[in-house]
Amino acid sequence: MSASFTEMRKVAWNTIVEALGMSVADDATLLLQAKTYTVSTLPTASAYPRGVIYVANEAGGATLAFSDGTNWRRVQDRAVVS
């Protein structure tokens, strides 16, 4: 039995999302969830250039952050996560 296009799309999408270190919250809308870290568990920024994460306990409150290749920076103001 061959897989339907919808099934193949779901498998392909999940493979891509997992390769990016993210997760799919809802298969119907394909909503992405960035992986959650705390300030003390941040991965090395240089290992994930252009990476996006969610920092649950950043000093200014929970926030999305991105790697500039050297530091994790808050999306809203580009300040280094602390």
C-alpha positions in Angstrom: 0.0 0.0 0.0 1.5 3.4 -0.9 1.5 6.3 1.5 -0.8 9.2 0.7 0.7 12.7 0.0 -0.5 13.9 3.3 1.3 11.1 5.1 4.5 11.7 3.1 4.3 15.4 3.8 3.9 14.8 7.5 6.9 12.5 7.7 9.0 14.9 5.6 8.0 17.8 7.7 8.7 16.0 11.0 12.1 14.9 9.7 13.1 18.5 8.8 11.8 19.9 12.1 13.6 17.2 14.2 16.8 18.0 12.2 16.5 21.6 13.3 16.1 20.6 16.9 12.5 21.8 17.1 9.2 20.1 17.6 5.8 20.2 15.9 3.1 21.3 18.4 0.1 20.7 16.1 0.3 18.7 12.9 -2.8 20.4 11.5 -1.2 23.9 11.5 2.5 22.8 11.6 3.2 25.2 14.4 6.9 25.2 15.4 8.1 25.3 18.9 11.7 26.4 19.6 13.5 24.2 22.1 13.5 25.6 25.6 16.6 26.3 27.7 17.4 28.1 30.9 20.2 30.6 31.1 22.4 28.0 32.8 21.7 25.3 30.2 22.2 27.4 27.0 24.1 25.5 24.3 27.3 27.1 22.9 26.2 29.9 20.5 29.1 29.1 18.1 27.7 25.6 17.6 24.4 27.0 16.4 24.9 30.0 14.2 21.5 31.5 13.2 19.9 29.1 15.7 16.7 30.1 17.5 15.8 29.0 21.0 13.3 29.9 23.8 15.0 31.0 27.0 12.5 30.4 29.9 14.3 32.4 32.6 16.0 35.3 30.9 16.6 38.3 33.2 14.0 40.4 31.4 11.5 37.5 31.2 11.1 34.5 29.0 12.1 35.3 25.4 13.1 34.0 22.0 16.8 34.3 21.4 19.1 33.7 18.4 22.7 32.9 18.0 24.9 35.4 16.2 27.7 32.8 16.2 29.2 34.2 19.4 26.4 35.0 21.8 22.7 34.2 22.3 20.8 37.5 21.8 17.3 38.4 22.7 15.2 38.8 19.6 13.4 42.0 20.9 16.5 44.1 21.5 19.6 42.1 20.4 21.0 42.3 24.0 23.1 39.3 25.1 21.0 36.8 27.1 21.8 37.0 30.8 
